[in-house]
Amino acid sequence: MNGISTRTIAAPRPSPGCEVLVVSPLLYHLQLASANMPALYDESGRDGALVQLLLYELQLAPSLPLFAPLPSDPEPS
């Protein structure tokens, strides 16, 4: 392995499309900490606080100037 890993998180961002973000050390560790959280976590407990901070950090993360166009050809019938 070359030291590259990916994580997918769907979160509100200013851009309407898919983005590749610069991940700070804090954001990296928040992602790791949230990976094993139950889907129905306690929103008023530690897990809720972790998610709130994760979403906040995602809003602040700068995006990289990468672009992959979506296909525009119609699907074959």
MMTF fields as JSON, N, C-alpha, C and O atoms, coordinates in Angstrom:
{
  "mmtfVersion": "1.0.0",
  "mmtfProducer": "UNKNOWN",
  "numBonds": 307,
  "numAtoms": 308,
  "numGroups": 77,
  "numChains": 1,
  "numModels": 1,
  "chainsPerModel": [1],
  "groupsPerChain": [77],
  "chainIdList": ["A"],
  "bondAtomList": [4, 2, 8, 6, 12, 10, 16, 14, 20, 18, 24, 22, 28, 26, 32, 30, 36, 34, 40, 38, 44, 42, 48, 46, 52, 50, 56, 54, 60, 58, 64, 62, 68, 66, 72, 70, 76, 74, 80, 78, 84, 82, 88, 86, 92, 90, 96, 94, 100, 98, 104, 102, 108, 106, 112, 110, 116, 114, 120, 118, 124, 122, 128, 126, 132, 130, 136, 134, 140, 138, 144, 142, 148, 146, 152, 150, 156, 154, 160, 158, 164, 162, 168, 166, 172, 170, 176, 174, 180, 178, 184, 182, 188, 186, 192, 190, 196, 194, 200, 198, 204, 202, 208, 206, 212, 210, 216, 214, 220, 218, 224, 222, 228, 226, 232, 230, 236, 234, 240, 238, 244, 242, 248, 246, 252, 250, 256, 254, 260, 258, 264, 262, 268, 266, 272, 270, 276, 274, 280, 278, 284, 282, 288, 286, 292, 290, 296, 294, 300, 298, 304, 302],
  "bondOrderList": [1, 1, 1, 1, 1, 1, 1, 1, 1, 1, 1, 1, 1, 1, 1, 1, 1, 1, 1, 1, 1, 1, 1, 1, 1, 1, 1, 1, 1, 1, 1, 1, 1, 1, 1, 1, 1, 1, 1, 1, 1, 1, 1, 1, 1, 1, 1, 1, 1, 1, 1, 1, 1, 1, 1, 1, 1, 1, 1, 1, 1, 1, 1, 1, 1, 1, 1, 1, 1, 1, 1, 1, 1, 1, 1, 1],
  "groupList": [{"groupName": "MET", "atomNameList": ["N", "CA", "C", "O"], "elementList": ["N", "C", "C", "O"], "formalChargeList": [0, 0, 0, 0], "bondAtomList": [1, 0, 2, 1, 3, 2], "bondOrderList": [1, 1, 2], "singleLetterCode": "M", "chemCompType": "L-PEPTIDE LINKING"}, {"groupName": "ASN", "atomNameList": ["N", "CA", "C", "O"], "elementList": ["N", "C", "C", "O"], "formalChargeList": [0, 0, 0, 0], "bondAtomList": [1, 0, 2, 1, 3, 2], "bondOrderList": [1, 1, 2], "singleLetterCode": "N", "chemCompType": "L-PEPTIDE LINKING"}, {"groupName": "GLY", "atomNameList": ["N", "CA", "C", "O"], "elementList": ["N", "C", "C", "O"], "formalChargeList": [0, 0, 0, 0], "bondAtomList": [1, 0, 2, 1, 3, 2], "bondOrderList": [1, 1, 2], "singleLetterCode": "G", "chemCompType": "PEPTIDE LINKING"}, {"groupName": "ILE", "atomNameList": ["N", "CA", "C", "O"], "elementList": ["N", "C", "C", "O"], "formalChargeList": [0, 0, 0, 0], "bondAtomList": [1, 0, 2, 1, 3, 2], "bondOrderList": [1, 1, 2], "singleLetterCode": "I", "chemCompType": "L-PEPTIDE LINKING"}, {"groupName": "SER", "atomNameList": ["N", "CA", "C", "O"], "elementList": ["N", "C", "C", "O"], "formalChargeList": [0, 0, 0, 0], "bondAtomList": [1, 0, 2, 1, 3, 2], "bondOrderList": [1, 1, 2], "singleLetterCode": "S", "chemCompType": "L-PEPTIDE LINKING"}, {"groupName": "THR", "atomNameList": ["N", "CA", "C", "O"], "elementList": ["N", "C", "C", "O"], "formalChargeList": [0, 0, 0, 0], "bondAtomList": [1, 0, 2, 1, 3, 2], "bondOrderList": [1, 1, 2], "singleLetterCode": "T", "chemCompType": "L-PEPTIDE LINKING"}, {"groupName": "ARG", "atomNameList": ["N", "CA", "C", "O"], "elementList": ["N", "C", "C", "O"], "formalChargeList": [0, 0, 0, 0], "bondAtomList": [1, 0, 2, 1, 3, 2], "bondOrderList": [1, 1, 2], "singleLetterCode": "R", "chemCompType": "L-PEPTIDE LINKING"}, {"groupName": "ALA", "atomNameList": ["N", "CA", "C", "O"], "elementList": ["N", "C", "C", "O"], "formalChargeList": [0, 0, 0, 0], "bondAtomList": [1, 0, 2, 1, 3, 2], "bondOrderList": [1, 1, 2], "singleLetterCode": "A", "chemCompType": "L-PEPTIDE LINKING"}, {"groupName": "PRO", "atomNameList": ["N", "CA", "C", "O"], "elementList": ["N", "C", "C", "O"], "formalChargeList": [0, 0, 0, 0], "bondAtomList": [1, 0, 2, 1, 3, 2], "bondOrderList": [1, 1, 2], "singleLetterCode": "P", "chemCompType": "L-PEPTIDE LINKING"}, {"groupName": "CYS", "atomNameList": ["N", "CA", "C", "O"], "elementList": ["N", "C", "C", "O"], "formalChargeList": [0, 0, 0, 0], "bondAtomList": [1, 0, 2, 1, 3, 2], "bondOrderList": [1, 1, 2], "singleLetterCode": "C", "chemCompType": "L-PEPTIDE LINKING"}, {"groupName": "GLU", "atomNameList": ["N", "CA", "C", "O"], "elementList": ["N", "C", "C", "O"], "formalChargeList": [0, 0, 0, 0], "bondAtomList": [1, 0, 2, 1, 3, 2], "bondOrderList": [1, 1, 2], "singleLetterCode": "E", "chemCompType": "L-PEPTIDE LINKING"}, {"groupName": "VAL", "atomNameList": ["N", "CA", "C", "O"], "elementList": ["N", "C", "C", "O"], "formalChargeList": [0, 0, 0, 0], "bondAtomList": [1, 0, 2, 1, 3, 2], "bondOrderList": [1, 1, 2], "singleLetterCode": "V", "chemCompType": "L-PEPTIDE LINKING"}, {"groupName": "LEU", "atomNameList": ["N", "CA", "C", "O"], "elementList": ["N", "C", "C", "O"], "formalChargeList": [0, 0, 0, 0], "bondAtomList": [1, 0, 2, 1, 3, 2], "bondOrderList": [1, 1, 2], "singleLetterCode": "L", "chemCompType": "L-PEPTIDE LINKING"}, {"groupName": "TYR", "atomNameList": ["N", "CA", "C", "O"], "elementList": ["N", "C", "C", "O"], "formalChargeList": [0, 0, 0, 0], "bondAtomList": [1, 0, 2, 1, 3, 2], "bondOrderList": [1, 1, 2], "singleLetterCode": "Y", "chemCompType": "L-PEPTIDE LINKING"}, {"groupName": "HIS", "atomNameList": ["N", "CA", "C", "O"], "elementList": ["N", "C", "C", "O"], "formalChargeList": [0, 0, 0, 0], "bondAtomList": [1, 0, 2, 1, 3, 2], "bondOrderList": [1, 1, 2], "singleLetterCode": "H", "chemCompType": "L-PEPTIDE LINKING"}, {"groupName": "GLN", "atomNameList": ["N", "CA", "C", "O"], "elementList": ["N", "C", "C", "O"], "formalChargeList": [0, 0, 0, 0], "bondAtomList": [1, 0, 2, 1, 3, 2], "bondOrderList": [1, 1, 2], "singleLetterCode": "Q", "chemCompType": "L-PEPTIDE LINKING"}, {"groupName": "ASP", "atomNameList": ["N", "CA", "C", "O"], "elementList": ["N", "C", "C", "O"], "formalChargeList": [0, 0, 0, 0], "bondAtomList": [1, 0, 2, 1, 3, 2], "bondOrderList": [1, 1, 2], "singleLetterCode": "D", "chemCompType": "L-PEPTIDE LINKING"}, {"groupName": "PHE", "atomNameList": ["N", "CA", "C", "O"], "elementList": ["N", "C", "C", "O"], "formalChargeList": [0, 0, 0, 0], "bondAtomList": [1, 0, 2, 1, 3, 2], "bondOrderList": [1, 1, 2], "singleLetterCode": "F", "chemCompType": "L-PEPTIDE LINKING"}],
  "groupTypeList": [0, 1, 2, 3, 4, 5, 6, 5, 3, 7, 7, 8, 6, 8, 4, 8, 2, 9, 10, 11, 12, 11, 11, 4, 8, 12, 12, 13, 14, 12, 15, 12, 7, 4, 7, 1, 0, 8, 7, 12, 13, 16, 10, 4, 2, 6, 16, 2, 7, 12, 11, 15, 12, 12, 12, 13, 10, 12, 15, 12, 7, 8, 4, 12, 8, 12, 17, 7, 8, 12, 8, 4, 16, 8, 10, 8, 4],
  "groupIdList": [1, 2, 3, 4, 5, 6, 7, 8, 9, 10, 11, 12, 13, 14, 15, 16, 17, 18, 19, 20, 21, 22, 23, 24, 25, 26, 27, 28, 29, 30, 31, 32, 33, 34, 35, 36, 37, 38, 39, 40, 41, 42, 43, 44, 45, 46, 47, 48, 49, 50, 51, 52, 53, 54, 55, 56, 57, 58, 59, 60, 61, 62, 63, 64, 65, 66, 67, 68, 69, 70, 71, 72, 73, 74, 75, 76, 77],
  "secStructList": [7, 7, 1, 7, 7, 7, 7, 7, 7, 7, 7, 7, 7, 1, 1, 1, 1, 7, 7, 7, 5, 7, 7, 7, 2, 2, 2, 2, 2, 2, 2, 2, 2, 2, 6, 6, 7, 7, 1, 1, 7, 7, 6, 6, 1, 2, 2, 2, 2, 2, 2, 2, 2, 2, 2, 2, 2, 2, 2, 2, 7, 7, 5, 7, 1, 7, 7, 7, 7, 7, 7, 7, 1, 7, 7, 7, 7],
  "xCoordList": [0.854, 0.0, 0.886, 1.985, 0.425, 1.23, 0.92, 1.351, 0.196, -0.097, -1.304, -1.549, -2.061, -3.258, -4.487, -4.59, -5.399, -6.661, -7.803, -7.597, -8.995, -10.156, -11.224, -11.322, -12.016, -13.187, -14.266, -13.984, -15.479, -16.584, -17.523, -18.0, -17.781, -18.713, -19.595, -19.098, -20.885, -21.818, -22.172, -22.742, -21.832, -22.083, -22.375, -21.89, -23.166, -23.451, -22.174, -21.384, -21.992, -20.862, -21.368, -22.434, -20.632, -21.063, -21.117, -21.951, -20.247, -20.206, -21.324, -21.606, -21.96, -23.048, -22.558, -23.346, -21.272, -20.768, -19.941, -19.84, -19.36, -18.474, -17.123, -16.658, -16.498, -15.219, -14.209, -14.573, -12.937, -11.846, -11.325, -10.947, -11.304, -10.947, -9.546, -9.038, -8.936, -7.707, -8.113, -8.948, -7.523, -7.91, -6.852, -5.709, -7.247, -6.343, -6.164, -6.952, -5.145, -4.99, -6.234, -6.615, -6.862, -8.062, -9.192, -9.842, -9.43, -10.487, -10.221, -11.15, -8.988, -8.609, -9.001, -9.614, -8.652, -8.944, -10.431, -10.934, -11.128, -12.582, -13.236, -14.173, -12.743, -13.271, -13.016, -13.906, -11.82, -11.513, -12.398, -12.898, -12.59, -13.4, -14.861, -15.559, -15.328, -16.733, -17.001, -18.158, -15.956, -16.124, -16.921, -17.633, -16.822, -17.511, -18.725, -19.246, -19.17, -20.353, -21.596, -21.67, -22.573, -23.826, -24.59, -24.433, -25.41, -26.205, -27.154, -27.388, -27.692, -28.597, -27.828, -28.064, -26.914, -26.095, -26.866, -27.878, -26.37, -26.973, -26.567, -25.426, -27.502, -27.196, -26.824, -26.147, -27.248, -26.919, -25.716, -25.343, -25.115, -23.951, -22.655, -22.573, -21.638, -20.311, -20.359, -19.746, -21.083, -21.15, -21.781, -21.347, -22.785, -23.407, -22.44, -22.397, -21.661, -20.662, -19.586, -19.121, -19.196, -18.191, -18.697, -17.959, -19.937, -20.508, -20.621, -20.343, -21.021, -21.118, -19.764, -19.665, -18.716, -17.373, -16.9, -16.269, -17.191, -16.837, -17.486, -16.818, -18.771, -19.47, -18.907, -18.781, -18.571, -17.984, -16.642, -16.38, -15.805, -14.49, -14.617, -13.816, -15.619, -15.85, -16.227, -15.832, -16.984, -17.346, -16.123, -16.069, -15.136, -13.94, -12.866, -11.976, -12.928, -11.871, -11.812, -12.832, -10.629, -10.508, -10.578, -10.202, -11.064, -11.121, -9.906, -9.315, -9.553, -8.446, -8.982, -10.135, -8.175, -8.645, -8.647, -7.924, -9.456, -9.588, -10.97, -11.946, -11.041, -12.32, -12.411, -11.492, -13.51, -13.807, -15.216, -16.166, -15.379, -16.716, -17.617, -17.153, -18.892, -19.868, -20.164, -20.134, -20.447, -20.758, -21.996, -22.96, -21.965, -23.11, -23.826, -24.9, -23.233, -23.884, -25.075, -25.014, -26.155, -27.307, -26.954, -26.097, -27.64, -27.411, -27.9, -28.903, -27.179, -27.664, -28.972, -29.184, -29.842, -31.12, -31.086, -32.077],
  "yCoordList": [-1.19, 0.0, 1.235, 1.214, 2.282, 3.492, 4.578, 5.716, 4.27, 5.257, 6.12, 7.076, 5.819, 6.59, 5.797, 4.6, 6.464, 5.811, 6.765, 7.967, 6.22, 7.054, 6.812, 5.725, 7.822, 7.738, 8.539, 9.578, 8.062, 8.769, 9.264, 8.488, 10.553, 11.161, 12.105, 12.956, 11.955, 12.877, 13.953, 13.669, 15.184, 16.299, 17.549, 17.687, 18.457, 19.699, 20.514, 20.726, 20.962, 21.798, 22.878, 22.72, 23.974, 25.04, 24.594, 25.083, 23.681, 23.236, 22.227, 21.379, 22.31, 21.373, 19.982, 19.036, 19.844, 18.575, 17.817, 18.199, 16.742, 15.914, 16.625, 17.221, 16.564, 17.241, 16.304, 15.349, 16.59, 15.955, 17.008, 18.101, 16.686, 17.672, 17.458, 16.338, 18.553, 18.485, 18.085, 18.743, 17.011, 16.487, 16.872, 16.418, 17.712, 18.118, 16.94, 15.995, 16.983, 15.915, 15.752, 14.63, 16.871, 16.779, 16.089, 15.192, 16.496, 15.888, 14.403, 13.597, 14.042, 12.64, 11.823, 10.763, 12.309, 11.565, 11.572, 10.612, 12.626, 12.629, 11.569, 10.894, 11.428, 10.391, 9.004, 8.154, 8.777, 7.48, 7.208, 6.096, 8.219, 8.044, 7.78, 7.107, 8.305, 8.135, 6.849, 6.474, 6.181, 5.02, 3.892, 3.177, 3.716, 2.602, 3.041, 2.275, 4.259, 4.738, 4.043, 3.747, 3.778, 3.213, 4.254, 5.456, 3.795, 4.713, 5.534, 6.709, 4.938, 5.645, 6.021, 5.46, 6.968, 7.411, 8.4, 8.963, 8.596, 9.545, 10.959, 11.369, 11.697, 13.044, 14.018, 15.013, 13.755, 14.67, 14.188, 14.821, 13.091, 12.558, 12.826, 13.711, 12.033, 12.172, 12.0, 12.779, 10.984, 10.749, 11.927, 12.276, 12.532, 13.704, 14.865, 15.567, 15.078, 16.143, 15.875, 16.793, 14.611, 14.243, 14.527, 15.067, 14.17, 14.411, 15.906, 16.345, 16.689, 18.136, 18.744, 19.592, 18.305, 18.816, 18.318, 19.069, 17.081, 16.544, 17.348, 17.71, 17.63, 18.425, 19.838, 20.387, 20.427, 21.772, 21.774, 22.651, 20.798, 20.716, 20.434, 20.93, 19.64, 19.4, 20.683, 20.88, 21.553, 22.836, 23.71, 24.459, 23.616, 24.453, 23.876, 24.608, 22.595, 21.943, 22.489, 22.548, 22.885, 23.351, 22.164, 21.044, 22.431, 21.368, 21.459, 22.525, 20.324, 20.271, 20.546, 20.227, 21.127, 21.464, 20.238, 20.2, 19.257, 18.062, 18.062, 18.504, 17.558, 17.557, 16.327, 16.034, 15.621, 14.508, 14.736, 14.673, 14.999, 15.285, 14.057, 12.924, 14.294, 13.227, 12.893, 13.78, 11.635, 11.281, 12.008, 12.192, 12.42, 13.14, 12.347, 12.746, 11.225, 10.399, 9.674, 9.199, 9.58, 8.823, 7.343, 6.833, 6.668, 5.237, 4.502, 4.885, 3.431, 2.647, 1.936, 1.521, 1.801, 1.129, -0.31, -1.025],
  "zCoordList": [0.0, 0.0, 0.0, 0.554, -0.603, -0.756, 0.263, 0.081, 1.318, 2.347, 2.072, 2.808, 1.043, 0.716, 1.13, 0.861, 1.775, 2.13, 1.811, 1.644, 1.731, 1.461, 2.502, 3.07, 2.744, 3.605, 2.89, 2.292, 2.952, 2.329, 3.413, 4.241, 3.401, 4.346, 3.546, 2.809, 3.69, 3.05, 4.061, 5.114, 3.733, 4.65, 3.83, 2.707, 4.39, 3.66, 3.43, 4.349, 2.193, 1.822, 0.886, 0.291, 0.737, -0.174, -1.635, -2.396, -2.03, -3.419, -3.692, -2.846, -4.857, -5.163, -5.576, -5.596, -5.904, -6.412, -5.395, -4.229, -5.866, -5.056, -4.95, -5.922, -3.788, -3.574, -2.935, -2.249, -3.167, -2.444, -1.487, -1.909, -0.196, 0.813, 1.367, 1.403, 1.796, 2.565, 3.98, 4.602, 4.482, 5.792, 6.819, 6.753, 7.764, 8.843, 9.803, 9.768, 10.655, 11.646, 12.534, 12.869, 12.913, 13.742, 12.981, 13.518, 11.748, 10.948, 10.727, 10.763, 10.505, 10.331, 11.562, 11.437, 12.73, 13.959, 14.301, 14.886, 13.949, 14.137, 13.259, 13.684, 12.04, 11.152, 11.727, 11.722, 12.216, 12.814, 14.022, 14.194, 14.855, 16.068, 15.736, 16.494, 14.609, 14.257, 13.472, 13.282, 13.021, 12.137, 12.772, 12.067, 14.064, 14.728, 15.537, 16.348, 15.318, 16.038, 15.505, 14.313, 16.365, 15.867, 15.049, 15.266, 14.116, 13.29, 14.15, 13.866, 15.181, 16.103, 17.366, 18.436, 17.234, 18.359, 19.234, 18.817, 20.447, 21.392, 20.982, 21.192, 20.401, 19.907, 21.018, 20.76, 22.23, 23.331, 24.141, 25.128, 23.739, 24.44, 23.696, 22.845, 24.043, 23.447, 21.931, 21.201, 21.453, 20.014, 19.28, 18.182, 19.867, 19.264, 19.182, 18.171, 20.234, 20.231, 19.188, 18.512, 19.063, 18.079, 16.66, 15.837, 16.377, 15.054, 14.776, 13.66, 15.763, 15.561, 15.214, 14.327, 15.923, 15.624, 14.261, 13.517, 13.93, 12.619, 11.5, 10.532, 11.622, 10.605, 10.514, 9.42, 11.651, 11.668, 10.93, 10.106, 11.231, 10.588, 9.095, 8.302, 8.703, 7.28, 6.552, 5.402, 7.205, 6.587, 6.351, 5.375, 7.247, 7.147, 6.236, 5.803, 5.935, 5.161, 3.736, 3.05, 3.295, 1.904, 0.947, 1.293, -0.257, -1.263, -2.18, -2.356, -2.752, -3.712, -5.108, -5.4, -5.966, -7.317, -8.245, -9.241, -7.905, -8.734, -9.365, -8.758, -10.598, -11.282, -12.172, -12.936, -12.07, -12.972, -13.488, -12.709, -14.777, -15.296, -15.23, -15.362, -15.028, -15.075, -16.528, -17.381, -16.823, -18.213, -18.712, -17.969, -19.973, -20.517, -21.616, -22.066, -22.049, -23.065, -22.479, -21.345, -23.229, -22.715, -22.602, -23.323, -21.676, -21.5, -22.74, -23.343, -23.122, -24.275, -23.935, -22.796, -24.928, -24.665, -25.11, -24.964]
}
